[in-house]
Each structure stands twice: as C-alpha cells, then as structure tokens.
Amino acid sequence: MSHSHLAVRHLIRQIEKSGERTASEQPTPDWLNEFIQGVAELFEPFSGVARPGFECMRSGDRWEVALFLGKTEMVGGARDGCQLPVNFQFDLKDLAHHFEQLQNLRWNAFPDCHVCGEDVIDLSFIVAEGLVKGAEVSLQIHAGPPETAGPALKRFSDGSYVTV
C-alpha cells in the first residue's frame, strides 16, 4: 500500500505549528519532529487515504508522543456527516528501527472497562519506550483519535478527499 501525500503534508503543517509556541512552552525539537514523521509513515490504511495526527509534550525527563489516524467525515450521499475511523495496519517491526534503543514494547488493552463511556473507541493501544537521539521517548500508537479531535479528512461522494 502506498503512503498518502496528504498525511505527509499534514504532519509537516502540524510540526510547523508545534514550533509556534509561546516562550513559556518548550518547543518540540527537530529530531523529535523527524521521529514523529518517520513513525507516522508506518500507518498503512487498508483502503483509501488517511491523515495521521499526534500530540506531544515534555513530561519530566522524557518526551511523550501519541500518534493516531484521524477520522474521515463523509460529505454527500446516505452517510453525509458521518465521521468514520480508518482501519489500518501498523508495522511494529519497523517501529523498532526508529529508536536507537527500544527498551519496552507493550500492548495495553482494557476489554473490561466498566467505567469507560460507550463513546470510547480506543481502549487498546501500543506503548513503545526507548531512546531517540539520546533522549527518552514514550510513544503511544492509538487505534483512533482523541474524543476532542474533529475529522482529519473530508471524503466527497465522488471519492475525492480534502484535509480539514
């Protein structure tokens, strides 16, 4: 499957925005932006195109990064307005190559989450922890975007896509 140019353009825009922080916030270093972009390329949608998104923050002595594919909003037709998650595969073996040293690789799953709301679609995620450019990074690969995220793409009834 081929990678979408929409995804790369989106990541570049998101990385540029991360550099536009106030003086009180610590900007995302270039090496981390490159890491995020490289890891995002490991998402392979089963059909169509997808737009990866991420959240990144400094926490103590390490960087915490969450990666996900955004939903696609349907425009026109019987499913107009529906926001659909993207089915995908993710290459875990190649993920290890993005770390200088991979210290932990875990799958967190919560199939019996009686306190979680019914709207939660991401109760299972991968956590990879290790060193990148000598810094500690904790990476989470999520099956879907955060609840607060809007759609990443709009798909029209003619099959074309636009970024949101």
PyMOL commands that place a pseudoatom at each C-alpha (Angstrom):
pseudoatom trace, name=CA, resn=MET, resi=1, chain=A, elem=C, hetatm=0, pos=[0.000, 0.000, 0.000]
pseudoatom trace, name=CA, resn=SER, resi=2, chain=A, elem=C, hetatm=0, pos=[1.262, 3.462, -0.742]
pseudoatom trace, name=CA, resn=HIS, resi=3, chain=A, elem=C, hetatm=0, pos=[1.594, 6.305, 1.712]
pseudoatom trace, name=CA, resn=SER, resi=4, chain=A, elem=C, hetatm=0, pos=[-0.636, 9.317, 1.268]
pseudoatom trace, name=CA, resn=HIS, resi=5, chain=A, elem=C, hetatm=0, pos=[0.856, 12.688, 0.383]
pseudoatom trace, name=CA, resn=LEU, resi=6, chain=A, elem=C, hetatm=0, pos=[-1.990, 14.225, 2.389]
pseudoatom trace, name=CA, resn=ALA, resi=7, chain=A, elem=C, hetatm=0, pos=[-0.569, 12.593, 5.501]
pseudoatom trace, name=CA, resn=VAL, resi=8, chain=A, elem=C, hetatm=0, pos=[2.922, 13.958, 4.933]
pseudoatom trace, name=CA, resn=ARG, resi=9, chain=A, elem=C, hetatm=0, pos=[1.654, 17.482, 4.239]
pseudoatom trace, name=CA, resn=HIS, resi=10, chain=A, elem=C, hetatm=0, pos=[-0.481, 17.362, 7.390]
pseudoatom trace, name=CA, resn=LEU, resi=11, chain=A, elem=C, hetatm=0, pos=[2.426, 16.226, 9.545]
pseudoatom trace, name=CA, resn=ILE, resi=12, chain=A, elem=C, hetatm=0, pos=[4.646, 18.979, 8.148]
pseudoatom trace, name=CA, resn=ARG, resi=13, chain=A, elem=C, hetatm=0, pos=[1.964, 21.562, 8.973]
pseudoatom trace, name=CA, resn=GLN, resi=14, chain=A, elem=C, hetatm=0, pos=[1.453, 20.126, 12.458]
pseudoatom trace, name=CA, resn=ILE, resi=15, chain=A, elem=C, hetatm=0, pos=[5.204, 20.103, 13.100]
pseudoatom trace, name=CA, resn=GLU, resi=16, chain=A, elem=C, hetatm=0, pos=[5.483, 23.719, 11.920]
pseudoatom trace, name=CA, resn=LYS, resi=17, chain=A, elem=C, hetatm=0, pos=[2.660, 24.685, 14.284]
pseudoatom trace, name=CA, resn=SER, resi=18, chain=A, elem=C, hetatm=0, pos=[4.459, 22.968, 17.166]
pseudoatom trace, name=CA, resn=GLY, resi=19, chain=A, elem=C, hetatm=0, pos=[7.311, 25.442, 16.666]
pseudoatom trace, name=CA, resn=GLU, resi=20, chain=A, elem=C, hetatm=0, pos=[4.922, 28.395, 17.072]
pseudoatom trace, name=CA, resn=ARG, resi=21, chain=A, elem=C, hetatm=0, pos=[4.554, 28.034, 20.835]
pseudoatom trace, name=CA, resn=THR, resi=22, chain=A, elem=C, hetatm=0, pos=[4.824, 30.760, 23.417]
pseudoatom trace, name=CA, resn=ALA, resi=23, chain=A, elem=C, hetatm=0, pos=[8.110, 31.371, 25.198]
pseudoatom trace, name=CA, resn=SER, resi=24, chain=A, elem=C, hetatm=0, pos=[6.801, 29.561, 28.313]
pseudoatom trace, name=CA, resn=GLU, resi=25, chain=A, elem=C, hetatm=0, pos=[6.271, 26.304, 26.379]
pseudoatom trace, name=CA, resn=GLN, resi=26, chain=A, elem=C, hetatm=0, pos=[9.154, 24.109, 25.355]
pseudoatom trace, name=CA, resn=PRO, resi=27, chain=A, elem=C, hetatm=0, pos=[9.201, 23.718, 21.569]
pseudoatom trace, name=CA, resn=THR, resi=28, chain=A, elem=C, hetatm=0, pos=[9.371, 20.293, 20.006]
pseudoatom trace, name=CA, resn=PRO, resi=29, chain=A, elem=C, hetatm=0, pos=[12.967, 19.688, 18.906]
pseudoatom trace, name=CA, resn=ASP, resi=30, chain=A, elem=C, hetatm=0, pos=[13.675, 18.990, 15.225]
pseudoatom trace, name=CA, resn=TRP, resi=31, chain=A, elem=C, hetatm=0, pos=[14.910, 15.454, 15.947]
pseudoatom trace, name=CA, resn=LEU, resi=32, chain=A, elem=C, hetatm=0, pos=[11.579, 14.633, 17.632]
pseudoatom trace, name=CA, resn=ASN, resi=33, chain=A, elem=C, hetatm=0, pos=[9.596, 16.060, 14.720]
pseudoatom trace, name=CA, resn=GLU, resi=34, chain=A, elem=C, hetatm=0, pos=[11.616, 13.834, 12.369]
pseudoatom trace, name=CA, resn=PHE, resi=35, chain=A, elem=C, hetatm=0, pos=[10.964, 10.831, 14.625]
pseudoatom trace, name=CA, resn=ILE, resi=36, chain=A, elem=C, hetatm=0, pos=[7.207, 11.540, 14.650]
pseudoatom trace, name=CA, resn=GLN, resi=37, chain=A, elem=C, hetatm=0, pos=[7.092, 11.915, 10.880]
pseudoatom trace, name=CA, resn=GLY, resi=38, chain=A, elem=C, hetatm=0, pos=[9.044, 8.689, 10.347]
pseudoatom trace, name=CA, resn=VAL, resi=39, chain=A, elem=C, hetatm=0, pos=[6.869, 6.680, 12.726]
pseudoatom trace, name=CA, resn=ALA, resi=40, chain=A, elem=C, hetatm=0, pos=[3.663, 8.117, 11.218]
pseudoatom trace, name=CA, resn=GLU, resi=41, chain=A, elem=C, hetatm=0, pos=[4.691, 6.642, 7.876]
pseudoatom trace, name=CA, resn=LEU, resi=42, chain=A, elem=C, hetatm=0, pos=[4.280, 3.165, 9.410]
pseudoatom trace, name=CA, resn=PHE, resi=43, chain=A, elem=C, hetatm=0, pos=[0.473, 3.554, 9.365]
pseudoatom trace, name=CA, resn=GLU, resi=44, chain=A, elem=C, hetatm=0, pos=[-0.988, 1.749, 6.335]
pseudoatom trace, name=CA, resn=PRO, resi=45, chain=A, elem=C, hetatm=0, pos=[-4.725, 2.272, 5.776]
pseudoatom trace, name=CA, resn=PHE, resi=46, chain=A, elem=C, hetatm=0, pos=[-6.480, -0.811, 4.414]
pseudoatom trace, name=CA, resn=SER, resi=47, chain=A, elem=C, hetatm=0, pos=[-8.283, 1.373, 1.877]
pseudoatom trace, name=CA, resn=GLY, resi=48, chain=A, elem=C, hetatm=0, pos=[-8.337, 4.986, 0.781]
pseudoatom trace, name=CA, resn=VAL, resi=49, chain=A, elem=C, hetatm=0, pos=[-6.116, 7.556, 2.388]
pseudoatom trace, name=CA, resn=ALA, resi=50, chain=A, elem=C, hetatm=0, pos=[-5.576, 8.590, 5.981]
pseudoatom trace, name=CA, resn=ARG, resi=51, chain=A, elem=C, hetatm=0, pos=[-4.233, 11.585, 7.826]
pseudoatom trace, name=CA, resn=PRO, resi=52, chain=A, elem=C, hetatm=0, pos=[-2.124, 10.936, 10.927]
pseudoatom trace, name=CA, resn=GLY, resi=53, chain=A, elem=C, hetatm=0, pos=[-2.191, 13.254, 13.865]
pseudoatom trace, name=CA, resn=PHE, resi=54, chain=A, elem=C, hetatm=0, pos=[-0.182, 13.485, 17.042]
pseudoatom trace, name=CA, resn=GLU, resi=55, chain=A, elem=C, hetatm=0, pos=[0.015, 15.029, 20.480]
pseudoatom trace, name=CA, resn=CYS, resi=56, chain=A, elem=C, hetatm=0, pos=[3.392, 15.692, 22.016]
pseudoatom trace, name=CA, resn=MET, resi=57, chain=A, elem=C, hetatm=0, pos=[4.547, 17.020, 25.371]
pseudoatom trace, name=CA, resn=ARG, resi=58, chain=A, elem=C, hetatm=0, pos=[7.544, 17.068, 27.669]
pseudoatom trace, name=CA, resn=SER, resi=59, chain=A, elem=C, hetatm=0, pos=[6.937, 15.173, 30.904]
pseudoatom trace, name=CA, resn=GLY, resi=60, chain=A, elem=C, hetatm=0, pos=[9.754, 15.264, 33.406]
pseudoatom trace, name=CA, resn=ASP, resi=61, chain=A, elem=C, hetatm=0, pos=[12.849, 13.781, 31.811]
pseudoatom trace, name=CA, resn=ARG, resi=62, chain=A, elem=C, hetatm=0, pos=[11.165, 12.350, 28.696]
pseudoatom trace, name=CA, resn=TRP, resi=63, chain=A, elem=C, hetatm=0, pos=[9.001, 13.226, 25.723]
pseudoatom trace, name=CA, resn=GLU, resi=64, chain=A, elem=C, hetatm=0, pos=[5.539, 11.683, 25.460]
pseudoatom trace, name=CA, resn=VAL, resi=65, chain=A, elem=C, hetatm=0, pos=[4.059, 11.287, 21.995]
pseudoatom trace, name=CA, resn=ALA, resi=66, chain=A, elem=C, hetatm=0, pos=[0.652, 9.924, 20.990]
pseudoatom trace, name=CA, resn=LEU, resi=67, chain=A, elem=C, hetatm=0, pos=[0.060, 9.041, 17.321]
pseudoatom trace, name=CA, resn=PHE, resi=68, chain=A, elem=C, hetatm=0, pos=[-3.253, 8.182, 15.672]
pseudoatom trace, name=CA, resn=LEU, resi=69, chain=A, elem=C, hetatm=0, pos=[-5.138, 8.362, 12.390]
pseudoatom trace, name=CA, resn=GLY, resi=70, chain=A, elem=C, hetatm=0, pos=[-7.876, 10.960, 12.260]
pseudoatom trace, name=CA, resn=LYS, resi=71, chain=A, elem=C, hetatm=0, pos=[-11.454, 10.184, 11.278]
pseudoatom trace, name=CA, resn=THR, resi=72, chain=A, elem=C, hetatm=0, pos=[-12.845, 10.805, 7.808]
pseudoatom trace, name=CA, resn=GLU, resi=73, chain=A, elem=C, hetatm=0, pos=[-16.073, 12.809, 7.504]
pseudoatom trace, name=CA, resn=MET, resi=74, chain=A, elem=C, hetatm=0, pos=[-18.373, 11.769, 4.694]
pseudoatom trace, name=CA, resn=VAL, resi=75, chain=A, elem=C, hetatm=0, pos=[-19.808, 14.597, 2.583]
pseudoatom trace, name=CA, resn=GLY, resi=76, chain=A, elem=C, hetatm=0, pos=[-22.845, 13.859, 0.448]
pseudoatom trace, name=CA, resn=GLY, resi=77, chain=A, elem=C, hetatm=0, pos=[-24.739, 10.652, -0.035]
pseudoatom trace, name=CA, resn=ALA, resi=78, chain=A, elem=C, hetatm=0, pos=[-26.501, 8.465, 2.501]
pseudoatom trace, name=CA, resn=ARG, resi=79, chain=A, elem=C, hetatm=0, pos=[-23.667, 8.754, 5.049]
pseudoatom trace, name=CA, resn=ASP, resi=80, chain=A, elem=C, hetatm=0, pos=[-23.359, 12.559, 4.888]
pseudoatom trace, name=CA, resn=GLY, resi=81, chain=A, elem=C, hetatm=0, pos=[-21.921, 13.931, 8.119]
pseudoatom trace, name=CA, resn=CYS, resi=82, chain=A, elem=C, hetatm=0, pos=[-20.764, 10.570, 9.465]
pseudoatom trace, name=CA, resn=GLN, resi=83, chain=A, elem=C, hetatm=0, pos=[-17.250, 10.578, 10.908]
pseudoatom trace, name=CA, resn=LEU, resi=84, chain=A, elem=C, hetatm=0, pos=[-15.633, 7.220, 10.337]
pseudoatom trace, name=CA, resn=PRO, resi=85, chain=A, elem=C, hetatm=0, pos=[-12.445, 5.843, 11.882]
pseudoatom trace, name=CA, resn=VAL, resi=86, chain=A, elem=C, hetatm=0, pos=[-9.847, 4.446, 9.491]
pseudoatom trace, name=CA, resn=ASN, resi=87, chain=A, elem=C, hetatm=0, pos=[-8.968, 0.759, 9.532]
pseudoatom trace, name=CA, resn=PHE, resi=88, chain=A, elem=C, hetatm=0, pos=[-5.227, 0.308, 9.287]
pseudoatom trace, name=CA, resn=GLN, resi=89, chain=A, elem=C, hetatm=0, pos=[-2.225, -1.832, 9.994]
pseudoatom trace, name=CA, resn=PHE, resi=90, chain=A, elem=C, hetatm=0, pos=[0.938, -0.614, 11.703]
pseudoatom trace, name=CA, resn=ASP, resi=91, chain=A, elem=C, hetatm=0, pos=[4.386, -2.118, 11.211]
pseudoatom trace, name=CA, resn=LEU, resi=92, chain=A, elem=C, hetatm=0, pos=[5.682, -2.875, 14.725]
pseudoatom trace, name=CA, resn=LYS, resi=93, chain=A, elem=C, hetatm=0, pos=[8.890, -4.458, 13.495]
pseudoatom trace, name=CA, resn=ASP, resi=94, chain=A, elem=C, hetatm=0, pos=[9.898, -1.297, 11.619]
pseudoatom trace, name=CA, resn=LEU, resi=95, chain=A, elem=C, hetatm=0, pos=[8.915, 0.796, 14.638]
pseudoatom trace, name=CA, resn=ALA, resi=96, chain=A, elem=C, hetatm=0, pos=[11.948, -0.578, 16.461]
pseudoatom trace, name=CA, resn=HIS, resi=97, chain=A, elem=C, hetatm=0, pos=[14.231, 0.899, 13.774]
pseudoatom trace, name=CA, resn=HIS, resi=98, chain=A, elem=C, hetatm=0, pos=[13.125, 4.421, 14.720]
pseudoatom trace, name=CA, resn=PHE, resi=99, chain=A, elem=C, hetatm=0, pos=[14.616, 4.059, 18.198]
pseudoatom trace, name=CA, resn=GLU, resi=100, chain=A, elem=C, hetatm=0, pos=[18.328, 3.974, 18.988]
pseudoatom trace, name=CA, resn=GLN, resi=101, chain=A, elem=C, hetatm=0, pos=[17.407, 1.580, 21.751]
pseudoatom trace, name=CA, resn=LEU, resi=102, chain=A, elem=C, hetatm=0, pos=[13.925, 0.134, 22.261]
pseudoatom trace, name=CA, resn=GLN, resi=103, chain=A, elem=C, hetatm=0, pos=[13.544, -0.604, 25.979]
pseudoatom trace, name=CA, resn=ASN, resi=104, chain=A, elem=C, hetatm=0, pos=[9.856, -1.571, 26.207]
pseudoatom trace, name=CA, resn=LEU, resi=105, chain=A, elem=C, hetatm=0, pos=[7.132, -2.562, 23.788]
pseudoatom trace, name=CA, resn=ARG, resi=106, chain=A, elem=C, hetatm=0, pos=[3.728, -3.203, 25.345]
pseudoatom trace, name=CA, resn=TRP, resi=107, chain=A, elem=C, hetatm=0, pos=[0.122, -3.559, 24.301]
pseudoatom trace, name=CA, resn=ASN, resi=108, chain=A, elem=C, hetatm=0, pos=[-2.320, -2.013, 26.774]
pseudoatom trace, name=CA, resn=ALA, resi=109, chain=A, elem=C, hetatm=0, pos=[-5.849, -3.391, 26.472]
pseudoatom trace, name=CA, resn=PHE, resi=110, chain=A, elem=C, hetatm=0, pos=[-8.980, -2.675, 28.517]
pseudoatom trace, name=CA, resn=PRO, resi=111, chain=A, elem=C, hetatm=0, pos=[-11.700, -5.054, 27.262]
pseudoatom trace, name=CA, resn=ASP, resi=112, chain=A, elem=C, hetatm=0, pos=[-13.493, -4.879, 30.631]
pseudoatom trace, name=CA, resn=CYS, resi=113, chain=A, elem=C, hetatm=0, pos=[-13.723, -1.171, 31.203]
pseudoatom trace, name=CA, resn=HIS, resi=114, chain=A, elem=C, hetatm=0, pos=[-16.923, -0.701, 33.193]
pseudoatom trace, name=CA, resn=VAL, resi=115, chain=A, elem=C, hetatm=0, pos=[-16.054, 2.934, 33.992]
pseudoatom trace, name=CA, resn=CYS, resi=116, chain=A, elem=C, hetatm=0, pos=[-15.410, 3.916, 30.360]
pseudoatom trace, name=CA, resn=GLY, resi=117, chain=A, elem=C, hetatm=0, pos=[-18.125, 5.605, 28.331]
pseudoatom trace, name=CA, resn=GLU, resi=118, chain=A, elem=C, hetatm=0, pos=[-19.667, 3.922, 25.316]
pseudoatom trace, name=CA, resn=ASP, resi=119, chain=A, elem=C, hetatm=0, pos=[-18.223, 6.620, 23.014]
pseudoatom trace, name=CA, resn=VAL, resi=120, chain=A, elem=C, hetatm=0, pos=[-14.650, 5.488, 23.690]
pseudoatom trace, name=CA, resn=ILE, resi=121, chain=A, elem=C, hetatm=0, pos=[-13.244, 3.674, 20.649]
pseudoatom trace, name=CA, resn=ASP, resi=122, chain=A, elem=C, hetatm=0, pos=[-9.615, 3.472, 21.715]
pseudoatom trace, name=CA, resn=LEU, resi=123, chain=A, elem=C, hetatm=0, pos=[-9.365, 1.109, 24.654]
pseudoatom trace, name=CA, resn=SER, resi=124, chain=A, elem=C, hetatm=0, pos=[-6.334, -0.633, 23.243]
pseudoatom trace, name=CA, resn=PHE, resi=125, chain=A, elem=C, hetatm=0, pos=[-3.002, 0.937, 22.318]
pseudoatom trace, name=CA, resn=ILE, resi=126, chain=A, elem=C, hetatm=0, pos=[0.665, 0.124, 21.825]
pseudoatom trace, name=CA, resn=VAL, resi=127, chain=A, elem=C, hetatm=0, pos=[3.340, 1.730, 24.014]
pseudoatom trace, name=CA, resn=ALA, resi=128, chain=A, elem=C, hetatm=0, pos=[6.959, 1.852, 22.861]
pseudoatom trace, name=CA, resn=GLU, resi=129, chain=A, elem=C, hetatm=0, pos=[9.614, 3.365, 25.121]
pseudoatom trace, name=CA, resn=GLY, resi=130, chain=A, elem=C, hetatm=0, pos=[13.227, 3.930, 24.338]
pseudoatom trace, name=CA, resn=LEU, resi=131, chain=A, elem=C, hetatm=0, pos=[15.992, 6.297, 23.336]
pseudoatom trace, name=CA, resn=VAL, resi=132, chain=A, elem=C, hetatm=0, pos=[15.875, 8.631, 20.354]
pseudoatom trace, name=CA, resn=LYS, resi=133, chain=A, elem=C, hetatm=0, pos=[18.893, 10.898, 19.805]
pseudoatom trace, name=CA, resn=GLY, resi=134, chain=A, elem=C, hetatm=0, pos=[19.916, 10.105, 23.386]
pseudoatom trace, name=CA, resn=ALA, resi=135, chain=A, elem=C, hetatm=0, pos=[16.606, 11.286, 24.854]
pseudoatom trace, name=CA, resn=GLU, resi=136, chain=A, elem=C, hetatm=0, pos=[13.901, 9.143, 26.446]
pseudoatom trace, name=CA, resn=VAL, resi=137, chain=A, elem=C, hetatm=0, pos=[10.699, 8.933, 24.415]
pseudoatom trace, name=CA, resn=SER, resi=138, chain=A, elem=C, hetatm=0, pos=[7.422, 7.247, 25.330]
pseudoatom trace, name=CA, resn=LEU, resi=139, chain=A, elem=C, hetatm=0, pos=[5.326, 6.644, 22.223]
pseudoatom trace, name=CA, resn=GLN, resi=140, chain=A, elem=C, hetatm=0, pos=[1.701, 5.537, 22.142]
pseudoatom trace, name=CA, resn=ILE, resi=141, chain=A, elem=C, hetatm=0, pos=[0.094, 4.233, 18.948]
pseudoatom trace, name=CA, resn=HIS, resi=142, chain=A, elem=C, hetatm=0, pos=[-3.677, 4.621, 19.222]
pseudoatom trace, name=CA, resn=ALA, resi=143, chain=A, elem=C, hetatm=0, pos=[-6.391, 2.911, 17.187]
pseudoatom trace, name=CA, resn=GLY, resi=144, chain=A, elem=C, hetatm=0, pos=[-8.312, 6.171, 16.884]
pseudoatom trace, name=CA, resn=PRO, resi=145, chain=A, elem=C, hetatm=0, pos=[-8.107, 9.884, 17.597]
pseudoatom trace, name=CA, resn=PRO, resi=146, chain=A, elem=C, hetatm=0, pos=[-8.895, 11.535, 20.933]
pseudoatom trace, name=CA, resn=GLU, resi=147, chain=A, elem=C, hetatm=0, pos=[-12.586, 12.263, 21.563]
pseudoatom trace, name=CA, resn=THR, resi=148, chain=A, elem=C, hetatm=0, pos=[-11.921, 16.005, 21.247]
pseudoatom trace, name=CA, resn=ALA, resi=149, chain=A, elem=C, hetatm=0, pos=[-10.404, 15.744, 17.766]
pseudoatom trace, name=CA, resn=GLY, resi=150, chain=A, elem=C, hetatm=0, pos=[-12.550, 16.676, 14.813]
pseudoatom trace, name=CA, resn=PRO, resi=151, chain=A, elem=C, hetatm=0, pos=[-12.313, 14.953, 11.458]
pseudoatom trace, name=CA, resn=ALA, resi=152, chain=A, elem=C, hetatm=0, pos=[-8.933, 14.912, 9.727]
pseudoatom trace, name=CA, resn=LEU, resi=153, chain=A, elem=C, hetatm=0, pos=[-10.255, 14.471, 6.197]
pseudoatom trace, name=CA, resn=LYS, resi=154, chain=A, elem=C, hetatm=0, pos=[-13.482, 15.006, 4.292]
pseudoatom trace, name=CA, resn=ARG, resi=155, chain=A, elem=C, hetatm=0, pos=[-14.415, 12.458, 1.641]
pseudoatom trace, name=CA, resn=PHE, resi=156, chain=A, elem=C, hetatm=0, pos=[-16.854, 13.520, -1.028]
pseudoatom trace, name=CA, resn=SER, resi=157, chain=A, elem=C, hetatm=0, pos=[-19.267, 11.227, -2.849]
pseudoatom trace, name=CA, resn=ASP, resi=158, chain=A, elem=C, hetatm=0, pos=[-17.057, 11.394, -5.967]
pseudoatom trace, name=CA, resn=GLY, resi=159, chain=A, elem=C, hetatm=0, pos=[-14.238, 9.742, -3.966]
pseudoatom trace, name=CA, resn=SER, resi=160, chain=A, elem=C, hetatm=0, pos=[-12.068, 12.860, -3.594]
pseudoatom trace, name=CA, resn=TYR, resi=161, chain=A, elem=C, hetatm=0, pos=[-10.571, 13.957, -0.275]
pseudoatom trace, name=CA, resn=VAL, resi=162, chain=A, elem=C, hetatm=0, pos=[-9.675, 17.298, 1.293]
pseudoatom trace, name=CA, resn=THR, resi=163, chain=A, elem=C, hetatm=0, pos=[-7.873, 17.970, 4.560]
pseudoatom trace, name=CA, resn=VAL, resi=164, chain=A, elem=C, hetatm=0, pos=[-9.771, 19.678, 7.360]
for i in range(1, 164): cmd.bond("trace and resi %d" % i, "trace and resi %d" % (i + 1))
show_as sticks, trace
zoom trace
